[in-house]
Amino acid sequence: MARKQKYIFNHKTLEFEQFKMSLTKRIVRVVLVLLGIAGGSFLFAILLYTFFQSPKEKMQARELEFMKLQYEILSNRLADMEVLMKDMEQRDNDLYRVMFEADPIPFSERSSGFSGTDRYAQLLGYRNSATVVDAARKIDLMANRLYHQSVSYDSLFAMAKNKEAMLACIPSIFPLRETEIKYISSYFGYRPDPIYKIDKFHSGIDFSAELGTESYATGDGVVADVENNEWGYGIMVVIDHGFGYKTRYAHLQKAKVRKGQKVKRGQLVGLIGSTGKATGVHLHYEVLKNDVQIDPIHFFYNDLTPDEYDKILQRSSPVRATEI
């Protein structure tokens, strides 16, 4: 089919003449058409990607939603682990370590072990950096607390293995036969001093008995010291029982052990007298924990029934002499 010819009216000649386009105009027209097509395609692409997702974007969106769900699950599991961890640490401090008379571990020590401002530097610079850093910090803290708890359990296990030895060493009987005790002349606490006549702190318990009555070690240990002072405690024996415990036997007539000697519970330590600053024949007995005097009244449970122990606790508050 023949291509139609295009004619234009020539106003000068008043005739129709065949229209012929120059090469330059043809090129310009082609270029304009191509630019129009390209611009339309660009606008179409913008509209398409603005209001519609590509298959790749849809896949990435699904992955993002999946990751958000997994992070929420992870956060909930970390929260549950935090509750369990706190319960383990509390039972460790308030139960297990109390049973073995070990000092509790403060939270500051349990949570120590890592620091540094650039620890999470590689996680910074992203849209969700704060979320990722927070999760990483929680996991690090949990791992650190688990490590310290594991170390604590190891130490408790070692203490449990030594429990039998510890029970044998902790003072738990009267320092002399109960039948030979006349009365307890002074308890632990403040009392009128028999010499200075003013209230002074009394760091032990005074057992009144006959001169030369035998006094015994109240737990296994090693004789840490044997002293003979003309004033103060007089002839005194100190036994180191280990595990932070020591006992003192003062105002003795004579010591029956030597420094460095190993002794067993119930073994003869010395004879009761009135040496040193004593106004009468008696045994001054002390119990120390970590070099601090504590009330010996709580360490006679092996020689007393629960009722007898309760009665002696009730009678430990008076400062006057009390018959047993």
Order of alpha helices (4+ residues) and beta strands (2+ residues): beta-beta-alpha-alpha-alpha-alpha-alpha-beta-beta-beta-beta-beta-beta-beta-beta-beta-beta-beta-beta-alpha-beta
